[in-house]
Amino acid sequence: MIIYNITTHVSHTIKEAWAEWMKHKHIAEVMGKGCFVKYQFVQLLDIDESDGVTYAIQFYAENMSSYNSYIENFAPALREDSLRNWGKEAISFRSLMKVIA
């Protein structure tokens, strides 16, 4: 199993709207591409929240082929949509992980 993790720092001014957009639009669009079998959406705790809140969304793919299909065919447009909607108020970084146990 491969985990595609997107960690996003969101300013306080948009955190509620961004979380709603994520839950009701963006995650559904990603999952609708058929590349991932499940996801989880979490908020990081025990960190400095003075300038915003940090969330992570983890998408689970059965193999690298599914992940690569998403990255090559769908990720660019979805990333652009996020940037167009939130600009620098939501800054993301991505990581890729492999489930060991």
N, C-alpha and C positions, 0 to 999 in steps of 0.2 A: 504494500500500500504506500502511496506517495501522498504527502501532505503539502499543498500549496498554501503558504501562510502569508497573509497580508496584514501588516500591523499599521494602524493609522492613528496619528495624533490629530485630534479634532478640537478646534477652538470652542470655548464655552458658548460663544454667540450662536453657533450653529449645531451644537451637539444633539439636541432633540430632533431637529429637522433631518440632520444627516443620518441618525440612527433609524428614523422612520423610513427614509429613502432606502437605506441599506436593507432593512428587513422586508420591505414591501415591493421594492423595484429591483435593485441591483443584484441581490442574492438570487432572486427568482430568474433573472436574465442569465446569470452564470450557470445556475443549475439546469436551466432549460436547454443549454447547448449539448447536454448529454455526455460530457467529459468527466464529470464527477459523480460519485455515488452518494455522498453525504457531505454535510458541512456542520460547523459550529461557529457561533458568533459570541464572542466573549469580551468583557471589559477587564483590562489589567487593573489590579489592585495594588495597594501598598507602594505607589509611586507618586512623585510630585505632580499634583494636578493644578498648580497655580496658574498655568497658562493654557490648560485644556485637559481633555480626557483622552486616554489611549485605549483603542479597541484592537482586537485581532479577529480575523475571519479565517477559518481553516477549511479548505476544500480538499476532500479526499478523492484521489483517483486510484483506480485499480492497478495502473501501471504507467510507465513513463510515456508510452505511446498516447494514452489518453490525455495526459498532461500536455505533451507537445502539441497535440491537436488543438487544445484550447489556446495555448500561447500563440501558435502560428495563425489560427483562423479567427479567433474571437477576441483575444485580450486587447489588441490595439484599439479597437472601436469602443470597448467598454471602459478602458482607461481614459480615453478622450472624453467620454460622456461624464465620467467622474470629475475630471479636471474642469470641464465646461460648467458643471453644476456647482462645484465647491471651491475651485481655484486653490489658493494657498492656505485656505482655512482648514483643509484636511490634507495632511502630508503623509504619504504612505511609503513603506519600504516592504519589499517582498523577500521571502526566503522559501527554500524548497527542502523538504525533509523526507526521510525514508523511515517507515515504521520498522523497528527491529523486533520488538516483542509485543 
